[in-house]
């Protein structure tokens, strides 16, 4: 991993409050062609948690709708099925301005805003 990516990962971990936790960081793509999934960033933590990070840009708060909520649930399901992990999966949204509160926002365990990365 190049130095810029390492720095960004350290900033994300710090913003999440897990800077001291030993982790492995990677992107992930399902081995299935149809019905598979792609995840922007996984932070696989030694404390039994995997932060499943989705990165989205929006000019305001990012709104999760019914269709995208179903996609997120599919990603988590496919990841668990293909990796056979027993770790807790925490959906983490990394967005420019945060996630808008609505009926689907409850899927999100944690979020990192662009401002959070510059205050780290």
C-alpha positions, 0 to 999 in steps of 0.5 A: 500500500502506498504512503497516501493510502496508508495515511488515509487509512490511519485518518479513517481509523482515528476518526472511528476511534480505533487507531490503537486496534491492530487491523488489516485493510483492503478492498473486497470483491465477491467471487460471484459474477451475478449477485455478488458484491464489491466493498470499497474498504474493509477494516478487519480488526483484531477485536472481532469486528470488521468495518465494512466501509462504503464511500459516497460523495454528495453535495449535502447529506447522503440519503440512503433509499430503499434500493441502496439499503437493499444493496447494502444488506446484500453486500453484508450478506454476501461478505458473510457467506463468502468469507464465513466470518463470525466477526461482527460486521459494522457498516461504516459510511464515509461521506462528504457531509454525513448520512441523512437521518431516515428510516434506512440510516439505522443500517449504519453503525458509524460514519466518517465525514470529510471534516473528520479526516481533516481534524484528525 
